[in-house]
Amino acid sequence: MKILIVDDDWNILEYLKNIFIQSGMEVIIADNGFDALQYIREQQIDLVLTDIAMPDMDGYELYTQIMDYDDTIPVIMMTGFGYDPNHVVVRAKKDGLHDVVFKPFDPDKLILLIKKRIEHRKRINNVIKLKSNYHNKIWIS
């Protein structure tokens, strides 16, 4: 499992990196959305965990660009803010975001959520592959 963590706070990046490595995950870190997008384009990323409030490119903009590139990549957003009806979390949820974790969070629960999302992505990709193989067989026959 290759996880990309995106946050402008190096303390959070290092904390999460250490937790995920201890649980057997491969971890890449980026302190901004632009670098994160470059990693996504260059490597096989299984899941993105991103902060929402970042300079230059916030988590919502990063989320929409990831979805434009590959809408099967699971994205989990992190925030230290409470509920606000105008917050980007609300917009992202309307655009299909499934998961938001609020800081401070339980690392064990976050790891379980990450594993659940990656498994879900694998099932979706398997269904897509099966459908493609099925349609190819029909076309060839």
C-alpha angles and dihedrals in degrees: 000000000000114000125190114206117196121191135131090222109087091197091061092044092053093042093052093041091056093047093049095045089052088054092053101261127135108235134202120183131204128180095206141031096247093059090044092056091050091053090048091053094046102040141038102258117188098193140358122219109191139176115232102216108062132136121254096009120026124209093262093056090046090050093052092048091049090051090050090052100041120349092193094069108103115231125197118190125211125205139172092202127095124233116306120170090220095046120119089245089070092050092046092050089053088051093053107275109152105188138046123168122198121221126271093045136173107258093209092054090047091052090050091050091050092050090047092052093047091050090049090052091051091053092049092049090049091052091049090050092048092050091049092049091047093051091046091053092050091049093049096044 
